[in-house]
Amino acid sequence: MTDDLPDGLVVADGDARVITFNAAAARMTKISAASAIGRDFRDVLPLHDAEGRDWWKCLAPYDGLATRTRHPERSLFLPGGCELLVTAAYRRDERGRVRRFTVCLRDAAHRARQERDRADLVSTVAHELRSPLTSVKGFTATLLAKWHRFNDDQKRVMLETVNADADRVTRLITELLDVSRIESGRLEMRRQVVDLIEETRKVIAGRIAAGDPEDRFRFESRGELPEMWLDPDKIDQILGNLLENAVRHGAGTVTIVVEPDAHKEGAAVSVRDEGEGIPPEAVQRVFRQFWRGPGGNRRGGTGLGLYIVKGLVEAHGGTITVRRAPGGGAEFRFTMPAGAPDYAS
């Protein structure tokens, strides 16, 4: 049964001899269970801390305080440099002597990647915030100091710039909160019946009202959709991000197709552009944080939009893929299941 555990498990008896060494521990340490069983666990797992100190000598698990019951997670290293996250617990007899010493091992690589991702997120957010906040501070300070030197048109241009930069900061903070909720699984879904076709038309109309040419978009509705219970705000965000991506990074006409999915049990939405498309080797990275197209062109984005789209689609129980569009360019296609949620039935 211990071989079914995802974490490494090493158990030593009262004489410090290994009696359990599961498959996950063997995989992480590259030590076979057969060679570990019966040996002193300190020889099997010669762990050292970041300063190179022998951890078991520092810990003295069989000779230390009889009141100890466990050790919190700590990052330790095997001689080859393999980093492990290690926790330990004691089982003692009535006299406080150690009868069983249990060590749990976890691979530190995933934790390290998460920490790097968080550091990248903080760095990106700090960089993206600096520019608009510098602009806001500069224009407001100038207006306060020299208000009477500017005419009304100059004041209007400066205030419009401040307003646009404030909107940019708000969008960035919203994206940051969305990323946090997706990673922690705390996205709140407020489902209701949504007309996906009308919702798509509304998002396209919003892009046109914001200044995009009307002939930049082509909308197609194919077939009758089943009743869709969706979160309308999040659907708007999904569609808005995909259209923004197509307009910013694509070229030509942006085609949006809404149709029943392949099994007629939900809806599928495709957003296609006529640009250069996404290289096949980059397809697996498109929905990661901070991904940007070939050449790493920032073009004003944070690289979080498609990551957020994937999280919102999956929160609905749907899926999203990217491929080459029939006429060239990129095609993002997401599906949404139909039917009322359990609480509404």
GIPE-V353084 format. One record per pair of residues at least 12 apart in sequence whose ideal C-beta (glycine too) atoms are under 10 Angstrom apart, sorted by the first residue. I is the first residue (numbers start at 1). J is the second residue. Records with the same first field share a line. If there is no record, write none. Layout:
I = J  J
This chain:
1 = 22
2 = 20  21  22  23  24  25  33
3 = 20  21  22  23  24  25  26  33
4 = 22  23  24
5 = 22  23  24  25  104
6 = 22  24  106  107
7 = 22  24  25  28  85  87  104  105  106  107
8 = 21  22  23  24  25  26  27  28  29  45  84  85  86  103  104  105  106  107
9 = 21  22  23  24  25  102  103  104  105
10 = 22  25  26  29  31  33  36  41  44  45  86  88  101  102  103  104  105
11 = 25  41  89  91  100  101  102  103  104
12 = 39  40  41  42  44  45  61  62  88  98  100  101  102  103
13 = 38  41  98  99  100  101
14 = 62  91  92  93  97  98  99  100  101
15 = 40  62  98
16 = 39  40  41  42  43  56  61  62  98  101
17 = 37  38  39  40  41  44
18 = 31  33  35  36  37  38  39  40  41  42  43  44  45  101  103
19 = 36  37  38  41  100
20 = 33  36  37  100  102  103
21 = 33  34  35  36  37  38  39  41  44  45  103
22 = 105
24 = 104  105  106  107
25 = 44  45  84  103  104  105
27 = 105  107
28 = 78  82  84  105  106  107  108  109
29 = 44  45  47  78  80  82  84  105
30 = 78  80  82
31 = 44  45  78
40 = 56
41 = 56  61  101  103
42 = 54  55  56  57  59  61  62
43 = 56
44 = 103
45 = 76  78  84  86  103  105
46 = 77  78  79
47 = 59  74  76  77  78  79  82  84  86  103  105
48 = 76  77  78  79
49 = 74  75  76  77
50 = 74  75  76  77  83
52 = 77
53 = 76
55 = 71  74  76  77  86  88
56 = 76
59 = 71  74  88
61 = 88  90  98  101  103
62 = 90  97  98  101
63 = 98
64 = 90  98
65 = 96
66 = 90  92  95  96  97  98
67 = 90  92  96
68 = 88  89  90  92  96  98
69 = 88  89  90  91  92
70 = 87  88  89  90  102
71 = 86  87  88  89  90  103
72 = 86  87  88
73 = 85  86  87  88  104  106  111
74 = 86  87  88
75 = 106  108  111  112
76 = 105  108
77 = 108
78 = 105
82 = 107  108  109
83 = 107  108  109  111  112
84 = 103  104  105  106  107  108  109
85 = 104  105  106  107  108  110  111  112
86 = 103  104  105  106  108
87 = 102  103  104  105  106
88 = 101  102  103  104  105
89 = 101  102  103  104
90 = 102
114 = 183
117 = 179  183  288  289  290
118 = 183  289
120 = 289  290  303
121 = 176  179  180  183  289  290  302  304
122 = 176
123 = 290
124 = 172  176  289  290  298  302  303  304
125 = 172  173  175  176  179  302  304
127 = 298  302
128 = 168  169  171  172  175  176  298  300  301  302  303  304
129 = 168  169  172  173  176
131 = 165  168  169  300
132 = 161  162  164  165  166  167  168  169  170  171  172
133 = 165  166  168  169
134 = 165
135 = 158  161  162  164  165  166  168
136 = 161  162  163  164  165  166  168  169
137 = 162  165
138 = 158  161  162  165
139 = 155  157  158  159  160  161  162  165
140 = 158  159  162
142 = 158
143 = 155  158  159  162
168 = 300
171 = 302  305
172 = 302  304
174 = 237  308
175 = 237  241  301  302  303  304  305  307  308
176 = 302  304
178 = 234  237  304  305  307  308  309  311  312
179 = 289  302  304  307  308  311
181 = 308  311  312  315
182 = 304  307  308  310  311  312  314  315
183 = 289  307  311
185 = 311  315
187 = 231  234  311  312  314  315  316
188 = 231  234  315
189 = 229  230  231  233  234  312  315  316  317  341
190 = 230  231  232  233  234
191 = 228  229  230  231  232  234  316  340  341  343  344
192 = 228  229  230  231  232  340  341  344
193 = 227  228  229  230  232  340  344
194 = 225  227  228  229  230  231  232  234  235  236  267  336
195 = 225  227  228  230  232
196 = 221  225  228  230  232  235  239  258  266  267  268  269  336  338
197 = 219  221  222  224  225  228  258  259  267  269
198 = 221  258
199 = 228  230  232  235  236  238  239  258  269
200 = 219  221  235  236  239  243  256  257  258  269  271
201 = 217  219  221  256  258
202 = 232  235  236  239
203 = 217  235  236  237  238  239  240  242  243  256
204 = 216  217  218  219  239  240  243  254  256
205 = 217  219
206 = 236  239  240  243
207 = 239  240  243  244  246  247  254
212 = 243  244  247  254
213 = 247
215 = 253
216 = 243  246  247  252  253  254  273
217 = 243  246  247  253  254  255  256
218 = 253  254  255  256  257  272
219 = 254  255  256  257  258
220 = 255  256  257  258  259  270
221 = 256  257  258  259
222 = 257  258  259  260  268
223 = 258  259  260  264  267
224 = 259  260  264
225 = 258  259  260  261  264  266  267  268  336  338
226 = 260  261  264  265  266  267  337  338  339
227 = 338  339  340
228 = 266  267  316  336  337  338  339  340
229 = 316  336  337  338  339  340  341  344
230 = 267  316  318  336  337  338  341
231 = 312  315  316
233 = 312
234 = 308  309  311  312  313  315  316
235 = 269  312  313  316  336
237 = 305  308  309  312
238 = 269  271  308  309  310  311  312  313  316  318  320  332  334  336
239 = 256  258  269  271  309  334
240 = 305  309
241 = 271  304  305  306  307  308  309  312  332
242 = 254  256  269  270  271  273  305  306  309  313  320  332  333  334
243 = 256  271  273  332
244 = 301  305
245 = 271  273  286  293  301  305  306  309  330  332
246 = 271  272  273  274  275  325  329  330  331  332
247 = 273
248 = 273  275  293  297  299  300  301  305
249 = 273  275  276  277  278  292  293  294  297  299  301  329  330
250 = 271  272  273  274  275  276  277  293  325  328  329  330
251 = 273  274  275  276  328  329
252 = 272  273  274  275  327  328  329
253 = 272  273  274  327  329
254 = 271  272  273  274  275  329
255 = 270  271  272  273  274  325  326  327  329  331
256 = 269  270  271  272
257 = 269  270  271  272  331  333
258 = 270
260 = 335  338
261 = 318  319  333  334  335  336  337  338
262 = 335
263 = 335  337
264 = 338
265 = 335  337  338  339
266 = 316  317  318  335  336  337  338  339
267 = 318  334  335  336  337  338
268 = 318  319  333  334  335  336
269 = 313  318  320  332  333  334  335  336
270 = 321  323  325  326  331  332  333  334  335
271 = 322  325  330  331  332  333  334
272 = 323  324  325  326  327  328  329  330  331  332  333
273 = 325  327  328  329  330  331  332
274 = 325  327  328  329  330
275 = 293  325  328  329  330
276 = 293  294  328  329  330
277 = 293  294  322  323  324  325  328  329  330  331
278 = 291  293  294  322  323  324  329  330  331  332
279 = 293  294  324
280 = 323  324
282 = 294  322
283 = 321  322  323  324  330
284 = 322
285 = 306
286 = 306  307  309  310  320  321  322  330  332
287 = 305  306  307  308  309  310  311  313  314  320  321  322  332
288 = 303  304  306  307  310
289 = 302  303  304  306  307  308
290 = 302  303  304  307
291 = 303  304  305  306  307
292 = 306
293 = 330
306 = 320  322  332
309 = 332  334
310 = 322  332  334
312 = 334
313 = 332  334  335  336
314 = 334
316 = 334  335  336  337
317 = 335  336  337  339  341
318 = 334  335  336  337
319 = 333  334  335  336  337
320 = 332  333  334  335  336
321 = 333  334  335
322 = 334
